[in-house]
Amino acid sequence: MKKSVFLGALTVASIAAGGAFAGTLDDVKARGKLNCGVTTGLVGFAAPDANGEWEGFDVGVCRAVAAAVLGDATAVEFVPTTGKTRFTALASGEIDLLARNTTWTFSRDVDLKFEFVGVNYYDGQGFMVPTNLGVTSAKDLDGATVCIQTGTTTELNLADFFRANSISYEPVPIETNAEAQQQYLAGACDVYTTDASGLAATRATFEAPDEHVLLPEIISKEPLGPLVRHGDNEWGDVVRWTLNALITAEELGVTSANIAEMAAGSNNPEINRLLGTEGSLGEMLGLSADWGKNALEAGGNYAELFEKNIGENTPIALSRGLNAQWTDGGLLYSPPFR
Ligand SMILES: N[C@@H](CCC(=O)N[C@@H](CS)C(=O)NCC(=O)O)C(=O)O
């Protein structure tokens, strides 16, 4: 008797602790819209097009989640956030999900109490300088002025790198990538440092990209991925498996071009489970049977999102590198759909 009272109290206490943020899946369904935190604008990753429609590689994650949950890839409210405001936006419940080149670190996970559901881009921090400075290594940057976005891992890595190499710098703190670009092009800083993908995306928008060079050093690991609030595992699962669906679909060869045919039933049981013609994975997530199909129809599989937004045939021209499938020597490895 005593034991059951104790257990009952414990259950209530743990529900109260985790409960403040539980229920995001129900909230999103009831609202009919996903509130997705993105950058204030980084071409290729998340930026409004000429018609004001958000597009990009991170935007693709938001749309896939909206499609999985609501059956509608357009049911997204994009909420622009800066390096500084993004975590408050998520913690306060203003957004359901942050999909914004955010690095998975120990303290963001454990101390800020978020849950990174996976990695959609393995990156590292780089440096961009005007070619005419004649600098060929980051170690030659002693005394440089450096444009740096506040509230980022970039700030911390920069301090570590200069300290480790016994050189000094003068930070020029900025809030957004647009501001960084402006300051850098105006010569207010000698160097711009951020995630290498962000540097490539920024340089691609310059009038004369050739006049700027990315230095060879990559000084950190920046595993970038979507995150949700800690303590709402049901919602975390939805976002995690939506990302995994995009990655698995590439591995299994499910594309925008063949998905209609595949969704009629294939002779590969994992494809059938992914697309909902076999098993009950959707039901386990609290979603419809065709959630995976909907997520994939939103913008294609991982490779399609990569190639369309940031790949080698775009001005950003990123190669797959670490972001290739594990079967191609990269780090992308989704757990199985079973
Ligand atoms: N990955 C790093 C840096 C992320 C970051 O803020 N990158 C900048 C430069 S690429 C950005 O996204 N800017 C877009 C914006 O200002 O909204 C972090 O998580 O702290």
The ligand as a Gaussian input file, in Angstrom:
#p B3LYP/6-31G(d) Opt

LIG

0 1
 N       26.771000      26.392000     -35.753000
 C       27.078000      27.523000     -34.944000
 C       26.891000      28.858000     -35.688000
 C       25.508000      29.048000     -36.233000
 C       25.251000      30.430000     -36.822000
 O       24.680000      31.290000     -36.179000
 N       25.661000      30.656000     -38.052000
 C       25.423000      31.943000     -38.663000
 C       26.424000      32.183000     -39.743000
 S       26.372000      30.966000     -41.016000
 C       24.004000      32.042000     -39.221000
 O       23.332000      31.071000     -39.382000
 N       23.503000      33.203000     -39.520000
 C       22.172000      33.361000     -40.043000
 C       21.479000      34.441000     -39.268000
 O       22.145000      35.389000     -38.922000
 O       20.285000      34.363000     -39.029000
 C       26.245000      27.495000     -33.670000
 O       25.353000      26.654000     -33.557000
 O       26.492000      28.304000     -32.775000

